[in-house]
Amino acid sequence: MSSNPQEGPAGGRLRFRVPGELEPTYANLAAITHSASEILIDFAQVMPQVAEARVKSRIVLTPMNAKLLLNALGEHLARFEAQHGEIHLPERPSLAEHLFGQSKQDKDGDEEEGGEGE
C-alpha cells in the first residue's frame, strides 16, 4: 500500500493508471468503523458553522490491507517530517481527536457490527 510501484504478477512491477477525469476528494474528517472482516473509512468534509459532516468517499479494506496502509502512512509521515520538521498536534482534547476520534455512533454503539458491504 505504498505509492511506490509494487510487485505484480510473476514478479513484475505493478503500475497505477489514474484516469484523467478522476477528481481528487478533500477530507478534513474521517470516521473509522469495522466489522469482523472489514475496516471502513468514511472520508468527509466539515465546514465551519455547519453541524453536519458530508461523507465524500467510503473506502472498504481488509484488516490486513488497513494495517499495510497504516504502515505506509507512517513511513510517508516520517519522510515528510524528516524533510519539513515535526508535525505538532494540539493538546487533548485535540482537533485531531475531534475530527478523527470515535463518532457518536461508535461511542453509543448504535451502528451495527456488519455495516454496509459485508
Backbone as CSV, one residue per row, in Angstrom:
resi,resn,N_x,N_y,N_z,CA_x,CA_y,CA_z,C_x,C_y,C_z
1,MET,0.816,-1.179,0.000,0.000,0.000,0.000,0.866,1.251,0.000
2,SER,1.895,1.241,-0.698,2.778,2.388,-0.800,2.522,3.075,-2.126
3,SER,3.017,4.305,-2.248,2.862,4.994,-3.522,3.901,4.532,-4.528
4,ASN,4.839,3.717,-4.086,5.844,3.172,-4.989,5.266,1.980,-5.732
5,PRO,5.749,1.712,-6.938,5.247,0.529,-7.657,5.482,-0.731,-6.836
6,GLN,4.514,-1.621,-6.854,4.572,-2.855,-6.087,4.870,-4.028,-7.021
7,GLU,5.264,-5.133,-6.397,5.468,-6.352,-7.163,4.137,-6.813,-7.721
8,GLY,4.075,-7.055,-8.981,2.855,-7.504,-9.626,2.927,-8.979,-9.934
9,PRO,2.039,-9.463,-10.774,2.053,-10.869,-11.155,3.396,-11.261,-11.761
10,ALA,3.836,-12.440,-11.454,5.089,-13.001,-11.986,6.294,-12.119,-11.677
11,GLY,6.269,-11.389,-10.533,7.431,-10.617,-10.120,7.609,-9.299,-10.857
12,GLY,6.690,-8.942,-11.764,6.791,-7.663,-12.468,6.340,-6.508,-11.590
13,ARG,6.598,-5.286,-12.037,6.196,-4.109,-11.281,4.750,-3.755,-11.623
14,LEU,3.983,-3.408,-10.600,2.598,-3.000,-10.778,2.569,-1.498,-11.009
15,ARG,1.926,-1.079,-12.087,1.806,0.347,-12.386,0.401,0.804,-12.066
16,PHE,0.289,2.020,-11.570,-1.007,2.611,-11.298,-1.433,3.432,-12.495
17,ARG,-2.651,3.235,-12.943,-3.212,4.041,-14.021,-4.317,4.895,-13.407
18,VAL,-4.113,6.199,-13.386,-5.093,7.127,-12.821,-5.860,7.755,-13.977
19,PRO,-7.183,7.542,-14.026,-7.974,8.132,-15.100,-7.861,9.658,-15.082
20,GLY,-7.768,10.258,-16.250,-7.627,11.701,-16.351,-8.789,12.467,-15.763
21,GLU,-9.992,11.880,-15.784,-11.179,12.567,-15.285,-11.396,12.369,-13.781
22,LEU,-10.508,11.622,-13.111,-10.655,11.364,-11.683,-10.472,12.662,-10.905
23,GLU,-11.484,13.014,-10.111,-11.433,14.221,-9.297,-10.904,13.880,-7.904
24,PRO,-9.945,14.650,-7.407,-9.489,14.413,-6.036,-10.583,14.813,-5.049
25,THR,-10.583,14.166,-3.895,-11.553,14.463,-2.853,-10.818,15.014,-1.648
26,TYR,-11.237,16.191,-1.173,-10.671,16.777,0.038,-11.477,16.302,1.237
27,ALA,-10.806,15.870,2.282,-11.474,15.457,3.508,-10.731,16.041,4.699
28,ASN,-11.479,16.560,5.666,-10.866,17.029,6.904,-11.437,16.273,8.108
29,LEU,-12.095,15.159,7.818,-12.639,14.303,8.869,-12.689,12.871,8.345
30,ALA,-12.389,11.928,9.203,-12.521,10.515,8.846,-13.209,9.787,9.983
31,ALA,-14.195,8.979,9.651,-14.860,8.126,10.629,-14.505,6.689,10.278
32,ILE,-13.978,5.975,11.247,-13.499,4.620,11.003,-14.331,3.645,11.821
33,THR,-14.863,2.632,11.144,-15.617,1.577,11.800,-15.121,0.243,11.261
34,HIS,-15.585,-0.855,11.866,-15.149,-2.164,11.383,-16.198,-3.227,11.676
35,SER,-16.116,-4.281,10.887,-16.880,-5.498,11.136,-15.851,-6.588,11.387
36,ALA,-16.289,-7.816,11.446,-15.357,-8.918,11.668,-14.394,-9.102,10.499
37,SER,-14.781,-8.627,9.309,-13.958,-8.895,8.131,-13.516,-7.654,7.362
38,GLU,-13.961,-6.457,7.771,-13.644,-5.257,7.003,-13.388,-4.062,7.908
39,ILE,-12.567,-3.154,7.410,-12.358,-1.848,8.021,-12.962,-0.842,7.047
40,LEU,-13.862,0.008,7.535,-14.492,1.016,6.694,-14.012,2.396,7.122
41,ILE,-13.598,3.198,6.150,-13.187,4.565,6.427,-14.059,5.486,5.584
42,ASP,-14.837,6.324,6.266,-15.635,7.338,5.594,-14.862,8.650,5.660
43,PHE,-14.549,9.207,4.512,-13.865,10.493,4.436,-14.921,11.566,4.204
44,ALA,-14.889,12.604,5.025,-15.938,13.615,4.977,-15.341,15.018,5.036
45,GLN,-16.212,15.979,4.750,-15.861,17.393,4.855,-16.740,18.026,5.921
46,VAL,-16.106,18.780,6.809,-16.820,19.555,7.811,-16.540,21.016,7.510
47,MET,-17.601,21.784,7.414,-17.461,23.212,7.138,-17.742,23.985,8.419
48,PRO,-17.064,25.116,8.601,-17.324,25.932,9.801,-18.798,26.320,9.883
49,GLN,-19.314,26.345,11.099,-20.690,26.756,11.387,-21.746,25.800,10.827
50,VAL,-21.356,24.599,10.380,-22.303,23.608,9.877,-22.209,22.391,10.796
51,ALA,-23.323,21.957,11.324,-23.336,20.881,12.322,-23.386,19.487,11.710
52,GLU,-23.169,19.378,10.414,-23.243,18.079,9.758,-22.033,17.881,8.851
53,ALA,-21.472,16.691,8.897,-20.358,16.348,8.017,-20.900,15.678,6.769
54,ARG,-20.332,15.993,5.616,-20.734,15.363,4.357,-19.715,14.308,3.977
55,VAL,-20.154,13.054,3.974,-19.264,11.966,3.563,-19.084,12.063,2.059
56,LYS,-17.821,12.105,1.623,-17.494,12.235,0.208,-16.998,10.938,-0.402
57,SER,-16.454,10.056,0.440,-15.910,8.804,-0.079,-15.872,7.764,1.031
58,ARG,-16.187,6.527,0.687,-16.089,5.409,1.635,-15.103,4.407,1.059
59,ILE,-14.112,4.057,1.857,-13.109,3.070,1.466,-13.305,1.841,2.357
60,VAL,-13.378,0.673,1.745,-13.523,-0.584,2.481,-12.238,-1.383,2.263
61,LEU,-11.608,-1.778,3.366,-10.342,-2.503,3.317,-10.436,-3.788,4.124
62,THR,-9.642,-4.768,3.742,-9.472,-5.921,4.618,-8.617,-5.456,5.796
63,PRO,-8.696,-6.131,6.945,-7.838,-5.743,8.069,-6.349,-5.757,7.699
64,MET,-5.922,-6.727,6.901,-4.517,-6.773,6.502,-4.146,-5.542,5.663
65,ASN,-4.994,-5.175,4.691,-4.689,-4.014,3.870,-4.760,-2.721,4.671
66,ALA,-5.640,-2.671,5.682,-5.691,-1.497,6.555,-4.381,-1.352,7.317
67,LYS,-3.833,-2.468,7.779,-2.556,-2.415,8.505,-1.412,-2.024,7.576
68,LEU,-1.442,-2.518,6.335,-0.428,-2.109,5.356,-0.536,-0.607,5.067
69,LEU,-1.766,-0.093,4.983,-1.967,1.340,4.785,-1.425,2.120,5.972
70,LEU,-1.700,1.651,7.185,-1.175,2.287,8.390,0.351,2.365,8.347
71,ASN,0.993,1.268,7.978,2.462,1.249,7.880,2.967,2.214,6.808
72,ALA,2.304,2.228,5.644,2.717,3.123,4.561,2.552,4.582,4.969
73,LEU,1.445,4.910,5.640,1.253,6.288,6.117,2.338,6.667,7.114
74,GLY,2.674,5.755,8.008,3.744,6.016,8.975,5.073,6.292,8.302
75,GLU,5.397,5.498,7.286,6.645,5.709,6.537,6.650,7.070,5.842
76,HIS,5.534,7.417,5.206,5.473,8.684,4.478,5.484,9.884,5.425
77,LEU,4.810,9.760,6.571,4.848,10.851,7.539,6.247,11.027,8.115
78,ALA,6.961,9.934,8.333,8.338,10.026,8.822,9.218,10.749,7.801
79,ARG,9.061,10.421,6.527,9.823,11.120,5.474,9.440,12.594,5.399
80,PHE,8.138,12.878,5.509,7.669,14.266,5.475,8.295,15.063,6.611
81,GLU,8.255,14.497,7.837,8.812,15.200,8.989,10.324,15.342,8.893
82,ALA,11.004,14.380,8.303,12.450,14.495,8.106,12.770,15.663,7.180
83,GLN,11.916,15.895,6.216,12.143,16.968,5.244,11.620,18.319,5.731
84,HIS,10.458,18.320,6.415,9.780,19.580,6.741,9.697,19.890,8.231
85,GLY,10.134,18.992,9.075,10.038,19.209,10.515,8.850,18.465,11.108
86,GLU,8.902,18.343,12.437,7.870,17.583,13.147,6.494,18.225,13.012
87,ILE,5.494,17.397,12.877,4.101,17.843,12.860,3.636,17.854,14.310
88,HIS,3.260,19.029,14.812,2.822,19.165,16.198,1.303,19.100,16.260
89,LEU,0.791,18.232,17.118,-0.649,18.087,17.310,-1.067,18.871,18.545
90,PRO,-2.294,19.400,18.543,-2.775,20.134,19.724,-2.941,19.208,20.919
91,GLU,-2.962,19.813,22.126,-3.171,19.048,23.358,-4.590,18.501,23.392
92,ARG,-4.835,17.516,24.268,-6.162,16.911,24.414,-7.097,17.865,25.118
93,PRO,-8.370,17.911,24.879,-8.995,17.295,23.722,-8.575,18.053,22.476
94,SER,-8.080,17.340,21.529,-7.462,17.960,20.374,-8.401,18.013,19.175
95,LEU,-8.024,18.836,18.223,-8.757,18.902,16.963,-8.708,17.539,16.280
96,ALA,-7.545,16.880,16.331,-7.419,15.556,15.717,-8.388,14.574,16.377
97,GLU,-8.507,14.640,17.703,-9.439,13.765,18.409,-10.867,14.079,17.993
98,HIS,-11.162,15.369,17.860,-12.494,15.786,17.433,-12.786,15.317,16.015
99,LEU,-11.823,15.495,15.117,-12.052,15.173,13.713,-11.887,13.689,13.408
100,PHE,-10.936,13.012,14.070,-10.629,11.644,13.701,-10.904,10.644,14.817
101,GLY,-11.460,11.112,15.921,-11.775,10.215,17.024,-13.044,9.441,16.747
102,GLN,-13.552,8.795,17.764,-14.757,7.991,17.619,-15.944,8.878,17.285
103,SER,-16.783,8.369,16.404,-18.021,9.076,16.095,-19.009,8.836,17.216
104,LYS,-20.073,9.619,17.279,-21.113,9.423,18.281,-21.693,8.014,18.173
105,GLN,-21.844,7.512,16.940,-22.367,6.161,16.748,-21.445,5.133,17.381
106,ASP,-20.122,5.316,17.229,-19.174,4.373,17.819,-19.306,4.370,19.343
107,LYS,-19.408,5.564,19.951,-19.477,5.669,21.403,-20.773,5.082,21.944
108,ASP,-21.880,5.336,21.241,-23.177,4.867,21.702,-23.447,3.415,21.321
109,GLY,-22.676,2.876,20.375,-22.876,1.505,19.926,-24.094,1.349,19.046
110,ASP,-24.543,2.453,18.410,-25.750,2.390,17.574,-25.521,1.723,16.243
111,GLU,-24.315,1.779,15.708,-24.076,1.222,14.383,-23.926,-0.285,14.487
112,GLU,-24.550,-0.982,13.567,-24.486,-2.432,13.583,-23.084,-2.912,13.261
113,GLU,-22.724,-4.058,13.794,-21.402,-4.645,13.584,-21.099,-4.882,12.114
114,GLY,-22.082,-5.372,11.357,-21.842,-5.717,9.958,-21.693,-4.511,9.070
115,GLY,-22.517,-3.513,9.244,-22.450,-2.324,8.411,-22.734,-2.657,6.953
116,GLU,-22.443,-1.722,6.086,-22.635,-1.942,4.643,-21.491,-2.743,4.075
117,GLY,-21.740,-3.397,2.977,-20.673,-4.034,2.210,-20.219,-5.372,2.726
118,GLU,-20.907,-5.927,3.711,-20.442,-7.229,4.212,-20.988,-8.343,3.373
